């Protein structure tokens, strides 16, 4: 079996959805392994643009199995809305399967998410308010509701009554806000269950069968390495593990079944939400990058913070994920700049730092050390071959390879499938 993990190497929004869609053409199975509808990805097919939040972008290829893994937390209403959206666009979801071990986002999770964020004041994390963190908290506390519970009305009723009773105490005593009627929640989720049940399976068994049949699989994470709960810029992180290890724990697939790890790298850096950002550009150049790259959140619409590419971050992601390919996206956005910069280290209190620090206090005091590379003015978005790129654009890509000791195997210069240039094959 060929199992390729597509992982974000920065703070997410690197273009993983497009790359997953591109690799899905030659894959048999596409698996999402963590997160929820707090992430979004955009895929452009011809002149039509599609936005998804839960379902892997491989759904646009008929006949390919798409899996929502056990590491995900799933809002049933958001999932049903997405299925309706696909149906309205004549896209069939007959080959979608959902892990019976995935956790279910409940209405109180979303309320608690918003209340917790508000209570942090200036220390807010920048959550999307979709209930992701509170759902993962319940999972860790062993009081969560799982997809398997939606398969049995009696068990679902019992678990919702108990869960709502507990959460109502919290909402009433700690936050002094309106509580939930358990019978209303039960009624609502029973309706969701009817629509979702046909998709719920033991997906680890299905994936093992595909492994035995030597099927090609693509594993897709949401967010990026620096938003990982363990390895990211804590506490400004998501509540799950977007790094490559999350592909195993979030699907039930053994590490030995992963053959390649493709790190998706935006040609510059962006970040949504709060927290230190050493190479951030709070000037006209940053604004130009944001506008040219359409750097606004797929899920929230929030403008993203922008900065130059940071190879301290990139080499950290290489180490954590065991990258053996770089997929470089949005290179076309950098056309038109006299010079482009790459952050190659940090200066901290007179010392040079080459390794990404855990402390957010230290990171906030780090200033970037830049290499400047001559820019290019040509529009590269319609160029057919990488070899025909302007010299300086090719030099930029090759300098990234030198700084990371990794091949840039794919270069993307626009949202369309046709704007993806393969230099080294990931799937044979």
N, C-alpha and C positions, 0 to 999 in steps of 0.2 A: 504493500500500500504506500502511496505517496500522500503524506499529510503535511500540508503547508499552513502554518499559523501566520496570519496577517495581524501585525501588532503596531500600534501607534507608538512613536518614539519620543513624542513631545507632550504637550498638554491636551492631546486630542485634536479633532478637526483637521487631521492631516490629509484627508481624502481616502480613508480606508474603504468606504463604501464603494467608491468607483473602482478601486483596485480589486476588491473582493468580487465585484461584478465582472471585471476583466478576466480574472483568474477562473471564475466560475464557468466560463465558456468551455474550458477543457476539463473541468472537474465533474464529478458525479454527485457530490454531497457538499452542502455548505452549512456550517454549524456556527451559530452564535453562542458564545460561552459565558457571558456575564453581563451585568448591567440591566438596565430597563429602558423605559421610554424617556429617560433623561438625556439620551444620545440621539443623534439624528444623522442620516447620511443621504446625500443627493446623488442620483444617477441620471445622466442624460443619454437617452437613446434616440438617435436621429435628432429631431428638433424638440422632442418631448422630454420634459424634466419631471422626475419622480422623486418624492421625498418619503423616506421610511424611517421608523423609529425603533421597531422591534424585529420585524421580519427581515432576514438576510436578503441582500439585493439579488442574490442568485435566483430568487423567485421569478424574475423576469425571463429566465430560460425555462421553457416548458419541459416537464419531465424530470427535472433535477430535484432531489430530496433536500428540503430546507429544514433545519433542526433548531429549535429553541432549547438550549441546554439547561441542565439542572442548576447551573450557577447563576441563572438569570432570576430577576424578580419581575413579575408580569402583572400589569394592570389590565384586567379583563376587558374593561370598557375601551381602553386604548387599543387593545388587540383586535377587538371586534370592529372598531372604527377603521383600523388599518386593513382588515380583510374586506370591509365594504368598499374602501377606497380602491383596492386592487380590482375588485369585481367591477366597479364603475369604469375602470380603465381596461376592462377586458383581459385582466390577468388572473389566471386560475391559481388557486392555492391548494390543489388536490394533493400535492406531495409535501405539504407542511406537517411536521410532527412536533409535539411539545412534550418535554420531559415531565413525567409524573412527579418528579422530585423538585421541580422549580417552585419557588415561593410566589404567593399571590399578594399583590398590593391591595390593601383594604382602604376604605374611605378615611378611617381615622389616621392612617399613615400619612396621608397628604396634609391633613389638618395639623398633626403634630410636627411635620416637617416645617410648615410655615411658622408655627408658634416658636419652635426652637430657633429658627433662623432670626426671627424678630428679636428674641430675647438676647441674642449675642451682641446686638448693637454694632459698635465699630469693629468687633471681632467676627463679623459674619463671614461665613465660608463662601457664599455665592451659590448655594444649591438651587436647583431648578424648581423646587417645591413639588416634585412629582411623587414624593413619598418613598423614594428609593432607600435613603439611609435608615428611616424608621423600620422599613420592612426587613432590611438586613439585620437590624438590631433584634427584631423579634426572632429571626432565624437563629442568630447566635444565642439568644436567650431560651431557645427551644420552645417557643410559644407561637410559632408562625403557622400559617395555613398554607398548605401546598396544593399543587394541581391535583394530586391524587385524592384530596379531600373533596374536590368538585365532582368526583365520580360517584359519590355516595351521599344522597340527600340527607340521610339521618346523621351521618358523621359531620357533614357540613353544618347542619343546624346546631349541633352540640358545640362544635368548635367556635362558631361565630358567637353564640350566646356567651360562652366563657370569655372569649377575647374582648367582646364589646363591654361586658361588665367590668373587666379589668381596666380597659382604656377609659371608660367613663369616669372611673374614680380619679384617674390621672388628670383628665380634662377638667373635671369639676374642682378637685382639691388644689391642684397645682396651677392651672391656668384660668380657672373661673370662667369657662366658656361653655357654650351649648354642647350637650352630650348627644349620643346616637341612640336611636330606637333599634334594639337588636332585631326585632321582627321585620322592620323595614330593610335592614341590611341583608337579612336572610332571604327575603323575597327578591331583592335586587340580584344577589349573587346566585340564586337558583336559576334565574333567567339567563345569566351569563353562562352558567354551567351547561345548560342545554345546548348552547351554540358552540361551546368550546370542547365538550367531551369527545367528539369524533377525532380530534387531533391529539388527544393525550395518550402517550405511550411510554413504555420503558425504553427510552432512547438509547441507553447504554447497550442494551441487547441489539438494537438495530445497528448501531455503529460498529459493534463487534462483528456482526454478520457482514457488513460492508468491508471491514478490515480483512476478513477471511476471503472475501471475493476480490480482493486487491483493487478496491475502488479508490479513486482519487478524491481526497477530501480537502476542503478549505475551512479553516477555523478562524472565525472573525470575532475580534474583541471590540468593545465600545471604549470610548475615551482613549487615554494614552498612558505611557509608562509613568509620567510625572503626576498622574492622578491616581496611581495605584495606592491602595490602602496601606501597604507595607513599605513600598519603595518610592512613593511619590513625595510631593512637597507637603507633607503632613503638617498641620491639619487641613490644608486646602486640597483635599483629595476626594475621590468618590469612595463608596462604601464597599467596593469589591476589588478584585485583582485583574486588571486589564493585561498584565504582563503574561508572558508565555506560559508560566506555571498555572495560570488560571484556566488555560485551555484544557489541561488535564483534569483538575479538580472540578471544573465547570461542565464537563461532558462525560466523565467516566472513561476517557480514553487514556491508555498508558503512554508515558513519555517515549517509549521505544517505537511508538507508532507515528511519531512526528519526525519527518525527514528534513524539513526546511523551515526557517523562520525568516519571513520577509518584513523588515522594518520600514514602515511608511514614514517618510521624512518630508515635511513641507520645506520648500526652498528658503523659507524664512521661518520665523517663529510666531505663534499666536497663543494667546491665553484668554480664557473667559473667567471672570470672577476675580477674587482677591488673592493676594500673596505676592512674594518677591518675584521679579522677572529681570534678571541681570542685563539682557540685551534689548530691553524695551526701548522703543522709539516714541517719545511723546512730542514729536515735532511734525513738520510738514511731510517728511519722508514717510513716517509711520502712517499718516493720514492717506498718503498716496497709495501705499501698499494695501491699506484696508479697503479703499474704494476699488482699486484695480482687482483685488482678490475677492471682492464681495464678502469680506470677513464679518459676517453677521450670523449668529447662531441659528442652525436649522430648527432647533427645538424652541429656543427662547426669543430669537430675533435680536438678542443683545449684541452690540458692537464688540468685536474682539480686540484685545490689546495686541499690538504688533511689535516685532523686533527682528533684528538680524538673526540668521542661522547661528546656532550655538553648538559647537562640537564637544564642549564639556558635557552637555546634556546628551548629545548623540553617542558619545563613547560610553557614557553611563548606561544608556539604553542597550547598547551593544553587549555590555558585560552582563546585565541583568537578564536579558532575553536570549543570549546566544545567537545574535543575528548572523546570518550568512548571506543576506541580500539586503541592499537598500533599494527602495522604490521612491524616487524623488518626484514630488508633485509640485504643481503650480510654478514651474520654472518660468513660464511665460510672463508671470506677474512682475518679474524683475527686469524685463525689457524696458529700456528708456531711462535707466539710471547711469549717470556718468561713472560711478564706482559702486560696487557692492562690497559688503563687509561680511566676514565670518569671525565669530567669537571663538578664540582658540584657548582661552584661559581666563581666570579671574584674578584680580588683585584684591587682597584682603589685608588691611593693616600693614601694608608694605611687603607682604609676601605674595608669591604667585601660587594660585591653587589650580591644579589640573583635574582634581577629582571632585565630583558633585557633593557638596556638604549636606548632611542630614538636618542641621540646625537652620531654621528659617531666619533666626536672628543673624547668623553669619551670612547667609545668602543675601539678606537685605542690605548688608554692608559691602557686598562684592561689586566691584566695577569691572566691566568687560575689557579684555585685551583683544584687540581686533587685528586681523589681516585685511588689507584692502586689495581688491581685485578689480582691474578695469572692467567697466560694464559694457553693455551692448545696446544699441538702439533699434535693431531690427525686430520685427514681429516674428516670433518663432512658432506661433500657435498653429500655423498651417504647413510648416515644413515637414516633409514626409519622413526623412531619415535623420538620425542623430548626427551622422557624419556631415550633414549639410548645415548644421547649426553654425552661427557665427563663431569665430575662433574663441572669443572671450567667454561665450556661453559654454563651450566645450571645456575650456580651461577651468571654469567654475565647478563643473561637475567632476572633473578629474582631480581638482584640489580637495574636494570632499572625500573622494576615494583615498587620497594620500593621507588625509588627516584621520581617517577611521580604519584604514587597512581593510576596507570592504568594497566589493564591487557595486556600483550603481547599475543594477540589472535592468531597471525599467525607469524611463523618464516620461512624465506626464506633462503636457503643455496645454491642457484644456479639459473641459468636463466630458467631452464626447469619448466614446470607446475608441474612435479612430485617431484620437489625439494622444495615444499611448505608444511610446516607442520602446521596443524590446531590444536590449543589448545582450542580455544573457537569459536563456530560458529558465524559468523557475519550475514549471511543469514540463516534463518531457512528453 
